[in-house]
Amino acid sequence: MLKPILLVEDDARDLELTLVALERSQLANEVIVVRDGAEALDYLNREGVHADRSEGNPAVVLLDLKLPKVNGLEVLRAVRHTGPLKSIPIVMLTSSQAESDVVQSYELGVNAYVVKPVEFRQFVAAIADLGVFWAVLNEPPPGSLRTHRRYE
């Protein structure tokens, strides 16, 4: 069983496009969708409505920057300061090209910062590449090992 991908996205259009792109990449990983930063933290910490979810961290978190309740930078900061979560790969997936957002994300420990392409085909290709890299090719940190590795 492969680790899931946690997708944190509040924009309905971007959510739909990201799910289509991940589906087209033919990843076997389950995609867990949460719509705000507070729910992302609940999922990761196994709290609230996610208290009964299976143990273990996702293969990767695809995190939007501008989220309701708790923004992406606050989620990133919280994850990087929580022992069992701090090594989860996090990709900031956002429309913001602001230098301050990029700098702050890397200072807080993001693994990658990806600006969402506007053109549909470029968006699908970018998401597919992200999914394959982080869910299949990337070697996860100790304690987060997959039970099955798939190469194609």
WOWO-V948484 format. One record per residue. N is the residue number from 1. PSI is psi in whole degrees, 0 to 359 (none if undefined). Layout:
N:PSI
N:PSI
This chain:
1:131
2:152
3:146
4:164
5:129
6:118
7:119
8:102
9:130
10:340
11:121
12:319
13:312
14:324
15:311
16:315
17:319
18:318
19:320
20:315
21:317
22:322
23:318
24:336
25:354
26:35
27:144
28:351
29:138
30:143
31:119
32:127
33:129
34:151
35:358
36:167
37:326
38:317
39:326
40:315
41:322
42:316
43:309
44:324
45:1
46:56
47:169
48:225
49:348
50:12
51:331
52:6
53:159
54:151
55:159
56:154
57:155
58:161
59:322
60:152
61:121
62:109
63:122
64:152
65:312
66:100
67:152
68:161
69:295
70:121
71:169
72:322
73:322
74:322
75:312
76:313
77:314
78:317
79:316
80:346
81:12
82:110
83:300
84:347
85:341
86:338
87:3
88:129
89:131
90:127
91:119
92:118
93:103
94:165
95:353
96:125
97:10
98:128
99:322
100:324
101:318
102:309
103:312
104:321
105:313
106:323
107:328
108:354
109:22
110:147
111:331
112:151
113:114
114:124
115:128
116:122
117:149
118:322
119:134
120:309
121:321
122:321
123:312
124:316
125:317
126:316
127:318
128:316
129:318
130:312
131:314
132:315
133:305
134:329
135:339
136:308
137:322
138:135
139:116
140:161
141:158
142:142
143:350
144:23
145:143
146:153
147:351
148:131
149:134
150:126
151:138
152:none
